[in-house]
Amino acid sequence: MDPWGTNTHKTIENLTSALSTETAKSIIRQIERWVAENSTGRVVCENWYVGITNYPYARASAHHLADGQLKLWKVYDAKSRRIAEAIETYFHDKKMKDKDLKGGSKYDSRYVYVFKKYPTIAD
């Protein structure tokens, strides 16, 4: 079973050109690999969060978990806000988010980050 699905690009047609860039394709592959390698058993997309920011270190502290630590945090430079937002939308469509709300990104938000929301003892 492919946890990433096959219809994502159809749901975000307005972002197709950004997703077709080599930068976006590479980051998507890297995130999918990172999540698969750091999931216990099968990938449960709802256990992960993907977002964008202009300042990854400040964002990490804003997302710190109850125990004061982020588990399995990783950052990627998407080179532009347009590509970053397309990647974020791609993964939000797969439920890798907290809420149905989006927005608040700044004009220079070019970094895509991912972390495990619900780490296990094995993590």
N, C-alpha and C positions, 0 to 999 in steps of 0.2 A: 504494500500500500504506500502511495506517495503522500506523505503528510503535507506537502507543499501545494498540492492541488494542481489543476491544469487550466483553470478558467480565470485566473487572477488578472491577466492582462486585459481581458474583455471587460472587466468591471472598472477599469481605470483608463479607458481609451484616451482621455485627454492628457495622460502622462506617458503615453507610449514612446514618444521621441526621447524623453529623459531616460526611460527604462531600457531603451535600445543602445545606449552608450556603453562603451567597454567598461567605464568606471562603474556604472550601475550594475551591469552583469557580474563584474568581478566581486563587488561588495555583497550582492545577493548570494552568490555562491559561497563566499567566505562566511557570511552569517548563517546560512543553512548548514554548512559543515560544522561550524562552531556549536550551534544548537544541537545538532545530531550527536556530536561527540560528547556533549555535556548533558545529555538527557539520560535518565535512568530508564532503560528499556526503550519504549517507543517515544517519539517526539510528541509532546503535548504543547501546542503553540500557546495556549492560554497561560502556561507557566512562565512565559517569557515576555519581555517588554522591549519594543524597539521605538526609539524616539530620535529627535534631532535637536541640535543645539549649536550655539556659536562658541560656547565655552565649556568643554567636556568636564573639567574638574569641578566647576561650580554646579553643574547639573548632577554630577555624581553625589555631591553632598546633599543636594535637594532631594534625591531619591533614596537616601540611606534608609535601610530597613530598620525595624524595631530593635534589632540587636546592634545597630550602629555600623553594620557592614553591608556592602553590596557583594553579592556572590556572582562570580562569572561575568564580570563587567568587561566589555570590549568596545573600542571606539574605532571608527573608520572615517577617513577624509573623503567626502563625496565630491569635493572640488567646487560645488555650487549649491545654492539653496534649492534650485529646481530639481537637481538630481537627488538631493537629500530628501526632499518632500515626496518625490516619486517612490523612493525606496521605503520610506516610512509608510506611505499609503499601501504599498505592496504587502508589507508585513502586517499592517493593521487589518487589512482585508482577511488575513489569516488568523485574526484574533490575538495578535501579539501586542496588546494594549491594555490599559486599565479601564478606560471609559470610551464612550462613543464620541467624545469631544476631541477636536483637533484644533490646532491654532496656537497663537502666541509665539510662533517662531519669529525671530528677528531677521532682518534683511541679510545678515552675514552668517546665518545658521547653515553651516555646510558639513557639520559632523553628524554622523549617524552612530548611535550607540545601542547596545543590546545588553540586557542583563536578565538573570533568572529571578523571577519574582518569588517563586516558591522553592527554594533550595531544599534538598533532602539531606539526611545525615551523611549520605555518600559524598556529597559535595564538599 
